[in-house]
Amino acid sequence: MLIIVLRFHVFRLNKLLMIENFQQLQIKRRSIRKYTPELLSSDETKLILEAALLSPTSKNKHSWDFIAVEDKQILKALSLCKPHSATFIADAAMAVVIAANPLLSNACVEDASIAAINMQMQAEELGIGSCWVQVRNRNYSETITAGEYINDLLNIPMPLEVVCIISFGKKENERTPADLHNLKWEKVHIGKYKFEPENGDNTE
Ligand SMILES: Cc1cc2nc3c(=O)[nH]c(=O)nc-3n(C[C@H](O)[C@H](O)[C@H](O)COP(=O)(O)O)c2cc1C
């Protein structure tokens, strides 16, 4: 009984203090590609980078490096790493380039991806917008990959491979939160994989 009462009070306190639980945070997080000119505070930047460094890695190998960029000219150059879907990096307050080291781990892409989403969730908790920009398997030009372009720009040595860039900035606008009633539950299979009919009609 005491535990129930305590839980209720913690819940109300969280509500009063506007502290979000993890699911509320997930619902609120959307990709933000429009930023105000406001910079991030050093505390905010530190928390975001700590989220990356706190991330779990395969065999605890820490097979990543993070390059935090705030310089406007370099942000602009990063925004040109591929022809589409990266232009907004130029207006970000900060971008973190995540490079994976395949010599340290054959799960380095997974390690890098987990660090990326952890940074995005930490940013969301701070009310900071973010967006993932895919670099791995993307091209700068017909002969140069996006990764090669960035390695050259930021002096990233071999064998590091850039997986993605996460852009950060204060949100110009909030976006519509995700809808819990619209989740793709058909992607969840209980016990065994179950093929669904094409039209989604699963009545028997
Ligand atoms: C692996 C991955 C790659 C992505 N690459 C890009 C990208 O290059 N440019 C971009 O604008 N958004 C990119 N996104 C963001 C997605 O477009 C976005 O997460 C998706 O449309 C869902 O929208 P939401 O994040 O607002 O929920 C990427 C997201 C993921 C997870």
The ligand as a Gaussian input file, in Angstrom:
#p B3LYP/6-31G(d) Opt

LIG

0 1
 C       19.205000       5.372000     -40.148000
 C       18.517000       6.698000     -40.388000
 C       18.923000       7.496000     -41.413000
 C       18.327000       8.750000     -41.616000
 N       18.829000       9.583000     -42.563000
 C       18.312000      10.820000     -42.703000
 C       18.914000      11.757000     -43.594000
 O       19.928000      11.488000     -44.237000
 N       18.341000      12.992000     -43.674000
 C       17.215000      13.339000     -42.960000
 O       16.743000      14.459000     -43.108000
 N       16.632000      12.479000     -42.090000
 C       17.160000      11.237000     -41.937000
 N       16.635000      10.376000     -41.006000
 C       15.455000      10.763000     -40.230000
 C       14.212000       9.982000     -40.714000
 O       13.792000      10.495000     -41.947000
 C       13.129000      10.083000     -39.650000
 O       13.609000       9.549000     -38.439000
 C       11.859000       9.318000     -40.049000
 O       11.279000       9.897000     -41.185000
 C       10.841000       9.307000     -38.923000
 O       10.522000      10.632000     -38.528000
 P       10.714000      11.121000     -37.020000
 O       12.176000      11.003000     -36.697000
 O       10.247000      12.549000     -37.024000
 O        9.908000      10.237000     -36.138000
 C       17.247000       9.147000     -40.793000
 C       16.828000       8.322000     -39.749000
 C       17.454000       7.112000     -39.530000
 C       17.025000       6.266000     -38.349000

